[in-house]
Amino acid sequence: MSMVPPYDPTKFPNRWWKLHPQRPVRTLTAHIGKDTYTHIHYDSAQARVITVREAARLQSFPDGFIFAGTMNPAFRQIGNAVPPVLARELAKTMLASLYSAAVPAIAAE
């Protein structure tokens, strides 16, 4: 008897994870390609894993962003990256903090 998925689901309960169109996505890791492409498209009629472009969108990369290499290296780049929207918000907070620390020092001179 063959199993679908082809492993004991009690040993790997989270191996494949089907996305839900109205819920947050699980973290995209750098080894998504090595983990049998764990994130499955929510549309059962398509029965497929997400594409590199879909993974990039989930991480807030703009559609024009180009990843180097083939599919596995692209998934690794996406999984290792700080999502651009998060990076922008962190940078804004850090800049505001640096500016507020610098202004009193400049005013004291």
C-alpha positions as CSV (number, residue, x, y, z in Angstrom):
1,M,0.0,0.0,0.0
2,S,1.5,3.4,-1.0
3,M,1.1,6.4,1.2
4,V,0.3,9.9,0.2
5,P,2.3,11.8,1.2
6,P,5.1,9.2,0.7
7,Y,6.2,9.1,4.3
8,D,4.7,8.3,7.7
9,P,2.7,11.5,8.5
10,T,3.0,10.8,12.3
11,K,6.8,11.3,12.0
12,F,6.6,14.5,9.9
13,P,3.3,16.2,10.7
14,N,4.3,19.6,9.3
15,R,6.3,18.5,6.3
16,W,3.9,19.9,3.7
17,W,1.8,22.8,4.6
18,K,-1.1,24.1,2.5
19,L,-1.5,27.8,2.4
20,H,-4.8,29.4,3.2
21,P,-5.8,32.5,1.2
22,Q,-7.1,34.4,4.3
23,R,-4.5,33.5,6.9
24,P,-0.8,34.3,7.5
25,V,1.8,32.1,5.9
26,R,4.2,30.0,7.8
27,T,7.8,31.2,7.8
28,L,9.7,30.7,4.6
29,T,13.0,29.2,5.4
30,A,16.2,29.2,3.4
31,H,15.9,25.4,2.9
32,I,12.4,25.4,1.5
33,G,13.7,23.8,-1.7
34,K,15.4,21.0,0.3
35,D,12.3,20.3,2.4
36,T,10.4,19.0,-0.6
37,Y,9.0,22.5,-1.2
38,T,6.9,22.5,1.9
39,H,4.5,25.3,1.1
40,I,1.6,24.1,-1.1
41,H,-0.6,26.4,-3.1
42,Y,-4.0,26.9,-1.5
43,D,-5.9,26.1,-4.7
44,S,-6.4,22.3,-4.6
45,A,-7.1,22.3,-8.4
46,Q,-3.6,23.4,-9.0
47,A,-2.0,20.8,-6.7
48,R,1.5,22.4,-6.7
49,V,4.1,24.0,-4.5
50,I,4.4,27.8,-4.6
51,T,6.7,29.3,-7.2
52,V,9.8,31.4,-6.5
53,R,7.8,34.5,-7.4
54,E,5.0,33.6,-5.0
55,A,7.5,33.0,-2.3
56,A,9.0,36.4,-3.0
57,R,5.7,38.1,-2.8
58,L,4.9,36.5,0.5
59,Q,8.2,38.0,1.8
60,S,7.2,41.4,0.3
61,F,9.8,41.5,-2.5
62,P,8.6,43.7,-5.5
63,D,7.7,41.7,-8.6
64,G,10.6,43.1,-10.6
65,F,13.2,41.9,-8.1
66,I,15.6,39.4,-9.7
67,F,17.1,36.5,-7.8
68,A,20.4,34.9,-8.9
69,G,20.5,31.3,-10.1
70,T,18.0,28.6,-10.4
71,M,15.0,27.7,-8.2
72,N,16.8,26.3,-5.2
73,P,19.3,29.2,-4.9
74,A,16.4,31.7,-5.3
75,F,14.4,30.0,-2.6
76,R,17.5,30.2,-0.4
77,Q,18.0,33.9,-1.1
78,I,14.3,34.6,-0.2
79,G,14.4,32.5,3.0
80,N,17.7,34.1,4.2
81,A,16.6,37.7,3.5
82,V,14.9,40.1,5.8
83,P,11.6,40.9,4.1
84,P,12.0,44.3,2.4
85,V,9.0,45.9,4.1
86,L,10.2,44.7,7.5
87,A,13.7,46.0,6.7
88,R,12.3,49.4,5.7
89,E,10.3,49.7,8.9
90,L,13.4,48.7,11.0
91,A,15.5,51.3,9.1
92,K,12.9,54.0,9.7
93,T,12.8,53.3,13.4
94,M,16.6,53.1,13.7
95,L,17.0,56.4,11.8
96,A,14.5,58.1,14.0
97,S,16.3,56.8,17.1
98,L,19.7,58.0,15.8
99,Y,18.3,61.3,14.8
100,S,16.7,61.9,18.2
101,A,20.0,61.0,19.9
102,A,22.0,63.3,17.6
103,V,19.7,66.3,17.9
104,P,20.3,66.9,21.7
105,A,24.0,66.5,21.1
106,I,24.0,69.1,18.3
107,A,21.8,71.5,20.4
108,A,24.3,71.2,23.3
109,E,27.2,72.4,21.1
